[in-house]
Amino acid sequence: MTQTEIKDKVLKGGKLAIERLLEAKSKENTFVVISDKGKVVKVEAKSLKK
């Protein structure tokens, strides 16, 4: 397995984990804490879904 293949798998896994987190938080109608330009912000998970 090449370094590029490993990198792609890690990035794909990270994206999938974030999508699943947002889906779960949206169903629970809760918030997600994120960083926006270095400032910590509490945002509704539903507003971040595509």
C-alpha positions in Angstrom: 0.0 0.0 0.0 1.5 3.3 -1.0 1.6 6.5 1.1 -1.0 8.1 -1.2 -3.5 5.2 -0.7 -3.1 5.4 3.0 -3.6 9.2 3.0 -6.8 8.8 0.9 -8.2 6.2 3.3 -7.5 8.3 6.3 -9.1 11.3 4.8 -12.1 9.3 3.6 -12.5 7.8 7.1 -12.3 11.2 8.8 -15.0 12.6 6.5 -17.2 9.7 7.1 -16.8 10.1 10.9 -17.8 13.8 10.7 -20.8 13.0 8.6 -22.0 10.3 11.1 -21.4 12.7 14.0 -23.5 15.5 12.4 -26.2 13.0 11.5 -26.4 11.7 15.1 -26.3 15.2 16.6 -29.0 16.4 14.2 -31.3 13.5 15.2 -30.8 14.5 18.9 -31.4 18.1 18.0 -28.2 19.2 19.8 -25.2 21.4 19.2 -21.7 20.9 17.9 -18.7 23.0 19.1 -16.4 24.1 16.3 -13.6 26.6 15.7 -14.4 29.5 13.4 -11.3 31.6 12.6 -9.7 30.6 16.0 -12.9 31.4 17.9 -14.8 28.6 19.6 -18.5 28.6 18.5 -21.5 26.5 19.5 -23.6 25.7 16.4 -26.8 23.7 15.8 -25.8 20.5 14.1 -28.8 20.8 11.7 -27.3 24.0 10.3 -24.1 22.2 9.3 -25.7 19.4 7.3 -25.6 19.5 3.6 
